[in-house]
């Protein structure tokens, strides 16, 4: 097991990636001092467990917004057929939060134990100032905290930061 690159209590590093479902690049600093963040790094739209968590987060998106929390989902794999499966999934399900594609491994290399485009997935939850409260990295999305647990962290951070 590698030592964690990010540790709880530290400020998350910034990045900027193009959103699949927005006409702009997105950075965590777009939300700094305004919203807490849930960052979900997932394999791709071809991963069933990843898609289930994306849909669960999407279903409860308004609750997260009421908690002053934004969700950023980042696809980290590079399937042979490119971005098409991801774009198709986003279009089919009308995901309300930004879906980003880490095509070059920029973010996965920093957040997922220093392994660009690794086979790992992760959930990172930070407050509006970028302080990391939860870091969970696993081989599969069904090994990560589920949506109710992620939401309880968002509630906890909202309570502490208001």
Secondary structure in CASP SS format (residue, H / E / C, confidence):
PFRMAT SS
TARGET T0000
AUTHOR 0000-0000-0000
METHOD secondary structure of the structure
MODEL  1
X C 1.00
X C 1.00
X C 1.00
X C 1.00
X C 1.00
X C 1.00
X C 1.00
X C 1.00
X C 1.00
X C 1.00
X E 1.00
X C 1.00
X C 1.00
X C 1.00
X C 1.00
X C 1.00
X E 1.00
X E 1.00
X E 1.00
X C 1.00
X C 1.00
X C 1.00
X C 1.00
X C 1.00
X E 1.00
X E 1.00
X C 1.00
X H 1.00
X H 1.00
X H 1.00
X C 1.00
X C 1.00
X C 1.00
X C 1.00
X C 1.00
X E 1.00
X E 1.00
X E 1.00
X E 1.00
X E 1.00
X E 1.00
X E 1.00
X C 1.00
X C 1.00
X C 1.00
X C 1.00
X C 1.00
X H 1.00
X H 1.00
X H 1.00
X H 1.00
X H 1.00
X H 1.00
X H 1.00
X H 1.00
X H 1.00
X H 1.00
X H 1.00
X H 1.00
X C 1.00
X H 1.00
X H 1.00
X H 1.00
X H 1.00
X H 1.00
X H 1.00
X C 1.00
X C 1.00
X E 1.00
X E 1.00
X E 1.00
X E 1.00
X E 1.00
X E 1.00
X E 1.00
X C 1.00
X C 1.00
X C 1.00
X C 1.00
X C 1.00
X C 1.00
X C 1.00
X C 1.00
X H 1.00
X H 1.00
X H 1.00
X H 1.00
X H 1.00
X H 1.00
X H 1.00
X H 1.00
X H 1.00
X H 1.00
X C 1.00
X C 1.00
X C 1.00
X C 1.00
X E 1.00
X E 1.00
X E 1.00
X E 1.00
X C 1.00
X C 1.00
X C 1.00
X C 1.00
X H 1.00
X H 1.00
X H 1.00
X H 1.00
X H 1.00
X H 1.00
X C 1.00
X C 1.00
X C 1.00
X C 1.00
X C 1.00
X C 1.00
X C 1.00
X C 1.00
X C 1.00
X E 1.00
X E 1.00
X E 1.00
X E 1.00
X E 1.00
X E 1.00
X C 1.00
X C 1.00
X C 1.00
X C 1.00
X E 1.00
X E 1.00
X E 1.00
X E 1.00
X E 1.00
X E 1.00
X E 1.00
X E 1.00
X C 1.00
X C 1.00
X H 1.00
X H 1.00
X H 1.00
X C 1.00
X C 1.00
X C 1.00
X H 1.00
X H 1.00
X H 1.00
X H 1.00
X H 1.00
X H 1.00
X H 1.00
X H 1.00
X H 1.00
X H 1.00
X H 1.00
X H 1.00
X H 1.00
X H 1.00
X C 1.00
X C 1.00
END
